[in-house]
Amino acid sequence: MQTPQADSLLLDVPAAASFLGITPWQIRGLVYSQEIPRVMVGRKIYFRRATLARWADRAEGKHKI
C-alpha cells in the first residue's frame, strides 16, 4: 500500500481513518450506515478530505455537552 500524499484529494479507508483518528472498521461502519459521504471508484471507497472535515465538525456539534 502506498502512503497518501498530504495534498491528495481522495483518501482511501485507512487514510480516512487516520485523518479522523478512528479505525478503518469504524469508517466502514459509518459508510454502511450512510452517515458519511463517500466516492466509489469501482468497488473501492474513497473520501474527500474536505468532506471528512465537515462531517467531523457536524458530528462534534451533535455531541457537545
C-alpha positions, -999 to 999 in steps of 0.1 A, spaced: 0 0 0 13 34 -9 13 62 17 -11 90 6 4 124 0 -6 152 23 -23 170 -6 -42 141 -20 -78 150 -29 -92 115 -22 -83 93 7 -88 56 9 -103 39 40 -71 35 60 -60 71 52 -95 85 61 -94 66 94 -60 80 102 -72 115 92 -102 113 116 -83 94 143 -106 63 142 -102 28 130 -109 16 94 -137 -6 107 -154 25 122 -151 42 88 -167 12 72 -195 13 98 -201 49 90 -203 41 53 -226 12 59 -250 33 80 -248 61 53 -236 86 79 -205 97 59 -204 106 22 -181 87 0 -168 84 -36 -170 50 -52 -144 41 -79 -154 7 -90 -155 -13 -57 -131 10 -40 -142 35 -14 -126 70 -12 -134 101 8 -127 138 0 -106 154 27 -129 185 29 -160 162 33 -144 144 62 -135 176 79 -171 189 75 -185 156 87 -163 158 119 -175 194 125 -211 183 123 -205 152 145 -188 174 171 -218 198 171 -242 169 178 -223 157 208 -214 189 227 -223 188 263 
